[in-house]
Amino acid sequence: MTLRADAILFDKDGTLFDFRSTWDTWAGTILATLSEGDEARWKWLTGAIGYCPEIGGFLPSSPAIAGTNREVAALMLPGLPGWSLDRLEKFLAESAETAPLVEAVPLSALIARLSLAGLPLGVMTNDSHRTAQAHLSAAGIGEAFAFVAGADSGFGAKPSPEPLLAFSRAVGAVPGRVAMVGDSAHDLMAGRAAGMQTIGVLTGPAGPKELLPLADVVLPDIGALPEWLGLPMG
């Protein structure tokens, strides 16, 4: 049996976990906490990170969607007197560890199937490494990944290809035989720059229009991966 890829690298938010069900809810709570009932501050903060109160979630153009915690903190900092960048970054990272995770598909069964096929698996997120580990452990799949990296892991952040190439080296796979799976242009840009196969999924804010120019294929969600890979039905 020859599969289309020898290894799979996943983005986390919007890929393993449904973006809107998880992060729109979390962001609304965090923004309310930081605003402390100040309507002007609330309005400023929501505008700074592209969060729309009317829809209760991030706009597709939000710079926070693919940003690191530090980048998001830098956007919010001018509206938060008394906060430092380091303190705000830490607050966001620690708060994210307990976000109300909603799996994009039942993850345990899917990850087990991919692992049984002998595919090395990894996760690369622009979130922190600690938060990534916490989320994977909470979903009961933490032990399945040979490689987990965050933007603070020393390899850089997407759309740089460097963290993706670090995964390729870690599992001994040729980049062209690695599938990078993500929900954002940042994910797919990084995959293209690394010379990997790129798979877009529609469980994040981006639609087909944004993903198709950068993707080899766009799937509804990661549950369609086994068929794309060529795994037997089962």
Order of alpha helices (4+ residues) and beta strands (2+ residues): beta-alpha-alpha-beta-beta-alpha-alpha-alpha-beta-alpha-beta-alpha-beta-alpha-beta-alpha-beta-alpha
